[in-house]
């Protein structure tokens, strides 16, 4: 796909109002997950977990926990993007030293406090980023967002439609999905085939969104 075709493809996207009852095949869903899983990740940790929800009972729980249009619940599948704050140690031995510095709270949680105090001090002398050990939720949001972006592009390329569920009670959603408290769930996709879509979206002019330096 060249840039012009991709631009036309993205420009055709509309907000989905409701979905057909047709359920995407499992083979297609697994293919989409496999594509999203190839997203680049810090230290190749690949923290994104894809919770595929088909159960009407679980979907109803999610809808009750969210502030979204009731018609979104007509989607045959929900995909919750989730990540565990208890990040697994990388298998690659060469990455373990970097992992310990960026993520570890050892010993006894004092590592978190030391790193929280260390960053402002280091910034007095040199540029220093936020460390995932201190801001793990923010790091997971970035990682999951990149995976979700690839998933959504692949889904639309495959002829599927989606609506993003942003506003929900995360704790209630995690209970509905039977996820541990250590997980974060930044957003959920209602996925399926579009039955009804909204009119053309109003896109801001480039002059409103570009900052030139």
Backbone as CSV, one residue per row, in Angstrom:
resi,resn,N_x,N_y,N_z,CA_x,CA_y,CA_z,C_x,C_y,C_z
1,UNK,0.850,-1.194,0.000,0.000,0.000,0.000,0.885,1.243,0.000
2,UNK,0.730,2.119,-1.022,1.515,3.345,-1.045,0.841,4.413,-0.177
3,UNK,1.508,5.562,-0.037,1.021,6.595,0.883,-0.334,7.147,0.453
4,UNK,-0.532,7.330,-0.839,-1.800,7.882,-1.321,-2.961,6.944,-1.002
5,UNK,-2.784,5.666,-1.246,-3.834,4.688,-0.942,-4.110,4.628,0.555
6,UNK,-3.031,4.709,1.348,-3.214,4.663,2.798,-3.960,5.909,3.285
7,UNK,-3.628,7.072,2.712,-4.313,8.314,3.073,-5.807,8.224,2.750
8,UNK,-6.140,7.668,1.590,-7.546,7.500,1.202,-8.238,6.534,2.159
9,UNK,-7.522,5.482,2.521,-8.064,4.470,3.424,-8.408,5.074,4.791
10,UNK,-7.476,5.852,5.348,-7.688,6.474,6.656,-8.790,7.530,6.572
11,UNK,-8.835,8.270,5.470,-9.816,9.344,5.316,-11.248,8.819,5.274
12,UNK,-11.415,7.559,4.891,-12.747,6.974,4.788,-13.292,6.525,6.140
13,UNK,-12.435,6.553,7.169,-12.886,6.055,8.467,-13.971,6.931,9.066
14,UNK,-15.025,6.298,9.579,-16.118,7.015,10.229,-16.343,6.424,11.620
15,UNK,-16.943,7.206,12.484,-17.300,6.707,13.812,-18.435,5.686,13.690
16,UNK,-18.254,4.555,14.320,-19.226,3.476,14.222,-20.320,3.658,15.273
17,UNK,-21.554,3.560,14.842,-22.696,3.705,15.751,-23.189,2.343,16.224
18,UNK,-23.312,1.392,15.320,-23.782,0.060,15.706,-23.147,-0.998,14.807
19,UNK,-23.261,-2.264,15.249,-22.588,-3.370,14.572,-23.577,-4.430,14.112
20,UNK,-23.182,-5.163,13.067,-23.926,-6.334,12.642,-23.666,-7.475,13.631
21,UNK,-24.543,-8.476,13.675,-24.324,-9.587,14.617,-23.240,-10.566,14.165
22,UNK,-22.760,-10.435,12.931,-21.755,-11.368,12.400,-20.497,-11.349,13.262
23,UNK,-20.023,-12.538,13.630,-18.848,-12.650,14.504,-17.598,-12.912,13.664
24,UNK,-16.564,-12.096,13.805,-15.304,-12.356,13.090,-14.749,-13.724,13.465
25,UNK,-14.152,-14.396,12.501,-13.618,-15.735,12.736,-12.414,-15.685,13.673
26,UNK,-12.269,-16.758,14.463,-11.142,-16.833,15.395,-9.808,-16.733,14.674
27,UNK,-9.715,-17.342,13.499,-8.467,-17.308,12.744,-8.062,-15.873,12.420
28,UNK,-9.040,-15.042,12.069,-8.761,-13.640,11.772,-8.331,-12.901,13.031
29,UNK,-9.017,-13.144,14.143,-8.659,-12.478,15.398,-7.230,-12.820,15.812
30,UNK,-6.869,-14.088,15.696,-5.515,-14.511,16.069,-4.476,-13.863,15.147
31,UNK,-4.836,-13.705,13.898,-3.922,-13.053,12.954,-3.722,-11.589,13.324
32,UNK,-4.791,-10.918,13.715,-4.684,-9.518,14.129,-3.827,-9.372,15.383
33,UNK,-4.030,-10.288,16.339,-3.219,-10.256,17.561,-1.748,-10.493,17.229
34,UNK,-1.478,-11.431,16.331,-0.095,-11.729,15.943,0.567,-10.518,15.301
35,UNK,-0.200,-9.762,14.517,0.336,-8.534,13.898,0.650,-7.498,14.976
36,UNK,-0.291,-7.287,15.890,-0.099,-6.287,16.948,1.046,-6.677,17.873
37,UNK,1.259,-7.967,18.041,2.311,-8.447,18.934,3.705,-8.122,18.396
38,UNK,3.807,-7.860,17.115,5.103,-7.552,16.503,5.524,-6.096,16.743
39,UNK,4.705,-5.321,17.423,5.042,-3.929,17.722,6.326,-3.862,18.547
40,UNK,7.191,-2.916,18.220,8.436,-2.741,18.980,8.124,-2.439,20.440
41,UNK,8.955,-2.959,21.329,8.699,-2.808,22.767,10.010,-2.597,23.498
42,UNK,9.975,-1.778,24.555,11.166,-1.527,25.358,11.714,-2.844,25.909
43,UNK,12.988,-3.102,25.658,13.670,-4.325,26.090,12.971,-5.592,25.591
44,UNK,12.149,-5.441,24.567,11.393,-6.570,23.994,10.571,-7.296,25.073
45,UNK,10.013,-6.519,25.995,9.235,-7.113,27.086,7.832,-7.534,26.633
46,UNK,7.317,-6.900,25.580,6.007,-7.249,25.029,4.942,-7.388,26.135
47,UNK,4.638,-6.291,26.824,3.728,-6.384,27.975,2.247,-6.454,27.626
48,UNK,1.881,-6.219,26.354,0.464,-6.158,25.990,-0.187,-7.527,26.062
49,UNK,-1.334,-7.590,26.732,-2.164,-8.795,26.772,-3.503,-8.459,26.137
50,UNK,-3.986,-9.341,25.288,-5.207,-9.114,24.521,-6.315,-9.987,25.103
51,UNK,-7.275,-9.378,25.751,-8.377,-10.136,26.365,-9.543,-10.119,25.375
52,UNK,-9.827,-11.264,24.783,-10.880,-11.381,23.775,-12.174,-11.787,24.472
53,UNK,-13.170,-10.930,24.397,-14.432,-11.149,25.119,-15.556,-11.405,24.131
54,UNK,-16.123,-12.596,24.208,-17.300,-12.936,23.404,-18.535,-13.158,24.272
55,UNK,-18.327,-13.429,25.543,-19.431,-13.726,26.452,-20.380,-12.537,26.594
56,UNK,-21.657,-12.691,26.257,-22.621,-11.588,26.440,-22.684,-11.121,27.895
57,UNK,-22.508,-12.049,28.819,-22.562,-11.733,30.245,-21.423,-10.785,30.622
58,UNK,-20.201,-11.096,30.155,-19.047,-10.250,30.472,-19.150,-8.907,29.751
59,UNK,-19.599,-8.932,28.500,-19.768,-7.676,27.762,-20.775,-6.760,28.453
60,UNK,-21.833,-7.338,28.976,-22.837,-6.547,29.690,-22.226,-5.913,30.937
61,UNK,-21.371,-6.636,31.636,-20.690,-6.081,32.809,-19.809,-4.901,32.413
62,UNK,-19.118,-5.044,31.304,-18.257,-3.961,30.829,-19.089,-2.742,30.455
63,UNK,-20.210,-2.977,29.778,-21.069,-1.861,29.386,-21.614,-1.133,30.612
64,UNK,-21.977,-1.890,31.639,-22.491,-1.253,32.859,-21.417,-0.437,33.566
65,UNK,-20.147,-0.808,33.353,-19.042,-0.103,34.010,-18.533,1.069,33.186
66,UNK,-19.114,1.301,32.011,-18.585,2.332,31.119,-19.611,3.414,30.815
67,UNK,-19.093,4.552,30.388,-19.934,5.637,29.882,-19.781,5.666,28.368
68,UNK,-20.564,4.898,27.682,-20.501,4.845,26.234,-21.889,4.591,25.671
69,UNK,-22.053,4.792,24.376,-23.359,4.605,23.752,-23.810,3.149,23.885
70,UNK,-25.072,2.919,24.279,-25.564,1.541,24.422,-25.389,0.712,23.156
71,UNK,-25.477,1.348,21.973,-25.364,0.612,20.714,-23.989,-0.019,20.535
72,UNK,-22.980,0.509,21.228,-21.639,-0.069,21.139,-21.659,-1.515,21.645
73,UNK,-22.573,-1.791,22.565,-22.695,-3.145,23.099,-23.159,-4.158,22.073
74,UNK,-23.591,-3.691,20.884,-24.018,-4.625,19.841,-22.840,-5.298,19.156
75,UNK,-21.620,-4.814,19.409,-20.436,-5.447,18.819,-20.321,-6.888,19.311
76,UNK,-20.060,-7.834,18.417,-19.991,-9.240,18.837,-18.774,-9.567,19.688
77,UNK,-17.746,-8.715,19.620,-16.499,-8.992,20.347,-15.977,-7.708,20.975
78,UNK,-15.482,-7.828,22.199,-14.717,-6.765,22.842,-13.272,-7.240,22.956
79,UNK,-12.339,-6.349,22.681,-10.917,-6.634,22.888,-10.395,-5.654,23.933
80,UNK,-10.033,-6.171,25.101,-9.453,-5.316,26.136,-7.932,-5.401,26.042
81,UNK,-7.295,-4.254,25.975,-5.830,-4.205,25.966,-5.369,-4.014,27.400
82,UNK,-4.610,-4.971,27.889,-4.237,-4.973,29.306,-2.737,-5.199,29.456
83,UNK,-2.196,-4.734,30.581,-0.780,-4.934,30.867,-0.566,-5.079,32.358
84,UNK,0.381,-5.929,32.726,0.646,-6.230,34.134,1.802,-5.366,34.636
85,UNK,1.568,-4.670,35.759,2.645,-3.865,36.341,3.761,-4.738,36.902
86,UNK,3.467,-6.009,37.167,4.516,-6.950,37.565,5.183,-7.485,36.289
87,UNK,6.088,-6.686,35.769,6.683,-6.975,34.467,7.638,-8.153,34.554
88,UNK,7.539,-9.057,33.591,8.405,-10.237,33.560,9.838,-9.847,33.212
89,UNK,10.786,-10.561,33.788,12.199,-10.340,33.489,12.479,-10.834,32.073
90,UNK,13.207,-10.061,31.249,13.469,-10.490,29.880,14.295,-11.764,29.826
91,UNK,14.028,-12.578,28.824,14.754,-13.842,28.673,16.197,-13.609,28.239
92,UNK,16.428,-12.542,27.495,17.758,-12.234,26.988,18.655,-11.750,28.126
93,UNK,19.715,-12.499,28.418,20.608,-12.167,29.523,21.235,-10.785,29.371
94,UNK,21.458,-10.354,28.127,22.110,-9.062,27.900,21.212,-7.886,28.267
95,UNK,19.913,-8.139,28.457,18.969,-7.064,28.770,18.650,-6.976,30.262
96,UNK,19.100,-7.941,31.034,18.696,-8.008,32.440,19.248,-6.858,33.273
97,UNK,20.445,-6.394,32.952,21.013,-5.276,33.707,20.179,-4.015,33.478
98,UNK,19.808,-3.776,32.229,18.954,-2.618,31.919,17.601,-2.760,32.591
99,UNK,17.075,-3.978,32.620,15.780,-4.229,33.267,15.845,-3.863,34.750
100,UNK,16.900,-4.284,35.420,17.027,-4.018,36.853,17.024,-2.520,37.127
101,UNK,17.713,-1.749,36.294,17.776,-0.306,36.516,16.436,0.363,36.219
102,UNK,15.773,-0.057,35.126,14.549,0.616,34.684,13.312,0.183,35.463
103,UNK,13.263,-1.080,35.923,12.012,-1.617,36.442,12.046,-2.111,37.899
104,UNK,13.184,-2.499,38.386,13.224,-3.164,39.689,12.925,-2.216,40.846
105,UNK,12.200,-2.746,41.847,11.930,-2.022,43.092,12.791,-2.544,44.244
106,UNK,13.688,-3.444,43.939,14.526,-4.057,44.984,15.456,-3.005,45.573
107,UNK,15.850,-3.206,46.863,15.392,-4.244,47.807,14.173,-3.769,48.598
108,UNK,13.238,-4.642,48.806,12.075,-4.416,49.661,11.291,-3.147,49.290
109,UNK,11.283,-2.831,48.018,10.533,-1.663,47.576,11.285,-0.354,47.694
110,UNK,12.461,-0.365,48.333,13.221,0.876,48.488,13.778,1.357,47.146
111,UNK,13.898,0.417,46.191,14.375,0.804,44.864,13.454,1.818,44.217
112,UNK,12.148,1.668,44.454,11.179,2.619,43.902,11.431,4.012,44.456
113,UNK,11.617,4.112,45.778,11.832,5.407,46.413,13.142,6.035,45.947
114,UNK,14.181,5.224,45.862,15.484,5.742,45.429,15.408,6.303,44.018
115,UNK,14.723,5.569,43.133,14.632,6.015,41.738,13.722,7.226,41.604
116,UNK,12.688,7.306,42.441,11.810,8.470,42.421,12.568,9.730,42.824
117,UNK,13.500,9.585,43.757,14.295,10.735,44.200,15.487,10.990,43.289
118,UNK,15.962,9.916,42.632,17.160,10.030,41.810,16.929,10.858,40.551
119,UNK,15.772,10.672,39.909,15.528,11.324,38.624,15.595,12.855,38.729
120,UNK,14.895,13.487,39.679,15.008,14.962,39.778,16.433,15.428,40.039
121,UNK,17.210,14.641,40.795,18.599,15.008,41.066,19.441,14.922,39.801
122,UNK,19.283,13.829,39.046,20.066,13.659,37.822,19.737,14.737,36.794
123,UNK,18.496,15.206,36.797,18.083,16.223,35.816,18.774,17.568,36.046
124,UNK,19.376,17.734,37.224,20.141,18.953,37.464,21.405,18.986,36.622
125,UNK,21.842,17.795,36.172,23.119,17.683,35.471,22.990,17.188,34.029
126,UNK,21.953,16.397,33.749,21.824,15.849,32.395,20.373,15.452,32.129
127,UNK,19.975,15.376,30.845,18.603,14.943,30.523,18.347,13.531,31.039
128,UNK,17.249,13.369,31.749,16.932,12.066,32.342,15.442,11.777,32.171
129,UNK,15.088,10.649,31.566,13.669,10.329,31.366,13.016,9.797,32.637
130,UNK,11.696,9.757,32.616,10.973,9.087,33.699,11.289,7.605,33.654
131,UNK,11.463,6.973,34.798,11.797,5.550,34.842,10.517,4.722,35.004
132,UNK,10.375,3.649,34.232,9.187,2.794,34.373,9.001,2.247,35.783
133,UNK,10.089,2.077,36.531,9.970,1.578,37.902,9.104,2.495,38.750
134,UNK,9.127,3.796,38.435,8.370,4.787,39.198,7.028,5.079,38.537
135,UNK,7.007,5.087,37.205,5.799,5.453,36.455,5.389,4.288,35.551
136,UNK,5.152,3.142,36.162,4.874,1.936,35.367,3.558,2.025,34.618
137,UNK,2.550,2.646,35.219,1.258,2.788,34.527,1.427,3.613,33.252
138,UNK,2.155,4.719,33.337,2.369,5.562,32.158,3.130,4.798,31.084
139,UNK,4.132,4.018,31.497,4.887,3.220,30.522,3.988,2.188,29.851
140,UNK,3.147,1.523,30.629,2.245,0.524,30.050,1.248,1.164,29.089
141,UNK,0.755,2.350,29.422,-0.175,3.042,28.524,0.485,3.285,27.161
142,UNK,1.753,3.679,27.169,2.462,3.907,25.906,2.597,2.605,25.122
143,UNK,3.035,1.557,25.805,3.252,0.271,25.144,1.936,-0.286,24.575
144,UNK,0.887,-0.243,25.379,-0.398,-0.783,24.935,-0.998,0.037,23.799
145,UNK,-0.770,1.345,23.839,-1.289,2.208,22.773,-0.656,1.875,21.428
146,UNK,0.644,1.595,21.426,1.314,1.233,20.175,0.775,-0.086,19.636
147,UNK,0.582,-1.064,20.513,0.022,-2.354,20.079,-1.390,-2.170,19.542
148,UNK,-2.182,-1.363,20.241,-3.566,-1.131,19.816,-3.624,-0.436,18.465
149,UNK,-2.696,0.499,18.227,-2.668,1.210,16.942,-2.470,0.217,15.803
150,UNK,-1.516,-0.693,15.951,-1.282,-1.685,14.903,-2.478,-2.625,14.756
151,UNK,-3.082,-2.981,15.870,-4.254,-3.864,15.823,-5.391,-3.192,15.063
152,UNK,-5.648,-1.918,15.343,-6.769,-1.210,14.720,-6.553,-1.034,13.214
153,UNK,-5.319,-0.694,12.825,-5.039,-0.549,11.393,-5.221,-1.886,10.680
154,UNK,-4.718,-2.963,11.304,-4.859,-4.289,10.701,-6.321,-4.701,10.622
155,UNK,-7.095,-4.389,11.670,-8.517,-4.754,11.688,-9.278,-4.060,10.566
156,UNK,-9.025,-2.777,10.384,-9.720,-2.052,9.320,-9.276,-2.537,7.941
157,UNK,-8.011,-2.871,7.805,-7.520,-3.422,6.547,-8.232,-4.732,6.216
158,UNK,-8.587,-5.489,7.270,-9.273,-6.772,7.085,-10.783,-6.612,6.903
159,UNK,-11.260,-5.354,6.900,-12.686,-5.111,6.676,-13.522,-5.024,7.937
160,UNK,-12.868,-5.041,9.096,-13.593,-4.920,10.363,-13.732,-3.451,10.753
161,UNK,-14.646,-3.196,11.677,-14.830,-1.856,12.229,-14.705,-1.936,13.749
162,UNK,-14.451,-0.796,14.362,-14.305,-0.794,15.817,-14.758,0.539,16.379
163,UNK,-15.075,0.509,17.653,-15.357,1.713,18.417,-14.550,1.614,19.707
164,UNK,-13.832,2.670,20.042,-12.975,2.644,21.229,-13.783,3.046,22.458
165,UNK,-13.747,2.208,23.476,-14.388,2.521,24.752,-13.320,3.109,25.668
166,UNK,-13.410,4.409,25.921,-12.396,5.116,26.714,-12.802,5.250,28.180
167,UNK,-14.077,5.600,28.401,-14.509,6.009,29.737,-15.185,4.856,30.458
168,UNK,-14.503,4.327,31.458,-15.079,3.233,32.235,-14.406,3.170,33.602
169,UNK,-15.081,2.475,34.515,-14.537,2.227,35.847,-13.563,1.051,35.718
170,UNK,-12.269,1.365,35.773,-11.257,0.338,35.483,-11.315,-0.830,36.460
171,UNK,-11.549,-0.560,37.724,-11.591,-1.659,38.701,-12.748,-2.613,38.419
172,UNK,-13.911,-2.066,38.078,-15.050,-2.922,37.747,-14.779,-3.736,36.476
173,UNK,-14.133,-3.099,35.503,-13.801,-3.807,34.264,-12.814,-4.939,34.544
174,UNK,-11.828,-4.674,35.371,-10.847,-5.724,35.691,-11.513,-6.891,36.407
175,UNK,-12.476,-6.594,37.269,-13.202,-7.690,37.930,-14.024,-8.477,36.914
176,UNK,-14.638,-7.771,35.969,-15.429,-8.452,34.941,-14.548,-9.356,34.086
177,UNK,-13.314,-8.928,33.857,-12.379,-9.696,33.032,-11.559,-10.692,33.845
178,UNK,-11.778,-10.708,35.145,-11.051,-11.627,36.040,-9.538,-11.384,35.969
179,UNK,-9.162,-10.110,35.945,-7.750,-9.745,35.905,-7.265,-9.358,37.297
180,UNK,-6.006,-9.657,37.631,-5.453,-9.247,38.923,-5.409,-7.736,39.065
181,UNK,-5.316,-7.263,40.293,-5.287,-5.822,40.558,-4.045,-5.162,39.976
182,UNK,-2.991,-5.934,39.751,-1.744,-5.372,39.225,-1.854,-4.979,37.754
183,UNK,-2.939,-5.370,37.091,-3.113,-5.053,35.675,-3.671,-3.643,35.492
184,UNK,-3.365,-3.059,34.328,-4.000,-1.812,33.909,-4.740,-2.085,32.599
185,UNK,-5.880,-1.420,32.428,-6.667,-1.554,31.198,-7.003,-0.137,30.727
186,UNK,-6.232,0.422,29.795,-6.469,1.806,29.378,-7.652,1.985,28.444
187,UNK,-7.963,0.970,27.635,-9.084,1.101,26.699,-9.513,-0.270,26.198
188,UNK,-10.703,-0.288,25.620,-11.311,-1.513,25.097,-11.826,-1.218,23.693
189,UNK,-11.670,-2.162,22.787,-12.234,-2.024,21.445,-13.496,-2.860,21.327
190,UNK,-14.580,-2.236,20.875,-15.762,-2.975,20.452,-15.534,-3.295,18.981
191,UNK,-15.505,-4.565,18.620,-15.030,-4.988,17.305,-16.077,-5.805,16.566
192,UNK,-16.195,-5.570,15.275,-17.125,-6.340,14.462,-17.257,-5.740,13.081
193,UNK,-18.403,-5.961,12.461,-18.685,-5.405,11.140,-19.720,-4.291,11.287
194,UNK,-19.434,-3.148,10.675,-20.270,-1.971,10.859,-21.667,-2.163,10.277
195,UNK,-22.665,-1.778,11.062,-24.048,-1.756,10.591,-24.461,-0.327,10.262
196,UNK,-24.033,0.586,11.113,-24.371,2.000,10.930,-23.200,2.856,11.389
197,UNK,-22.860,3.859,10.594,-21.767,4.759,10.955,-22.242,6.195,10.912
198,UNK,-21.534,7.037,11.605,-21.900,8.455,11.675,-21.494,9.158,10.382
199,UNK,-21.903,10.405,10.254,-21.527,11.201,9.094,-20.035,11.508,9.150
200,UNK,-19.556,12.203,8.140,-18.138,12.544,8.066,-17.685,13.275,9.325
201,UNK,-16.484,12.953,9.763,-15.943,13.609,10.940,-15.392,14.987,10.585
202,UNK,-15.433,15.893,11.553,-14.827,17.211,11.381,-13.363,17.127,11.808
203,UNK,-12.477,17.311,10.857,-11.043,17.233,11.122,-10.475,18.642,11.234
204,UNK,-9.727,18.899,12.288,-9.122,20.213,12.478,-8.130,20.512,11.359
205,UNK,-7.994,21.761,10.968,-6.994,22.118,9.956,-5.582,21.883,10.480
206,UNK,-4.647,21.607,9.564,-3.272,21.319,9.951,-2.666,22.459,10.765
207,UNK,-3.059,23.693,10.462,-2.502,24.839,11.181,-2.826,24.796,12.671
208,UNK,-3.888,24.070,13.039,-4.281,23.969,14.453,-3.549,22.850,15.203
209,UNK,-2.918,21.956,14.485,-2.334,20.782,15.143,-0.820,20.682,14.989
210,UNK,-0.237,21.539,14.194,1.218,21.488,13.977,1.889,22.615,14.742
211,UNK,2.912,22.266,15.479,3.738,23.258,16.187,5.119,23.240,15.542
212,UNK,5.516,24.349,14.980,6.816,24.433,14.280,7.834,25.122,15.157
213,UNK,9.025,24.555,15.175,10.105,25.112,15.994,11.283,25.499,15.093
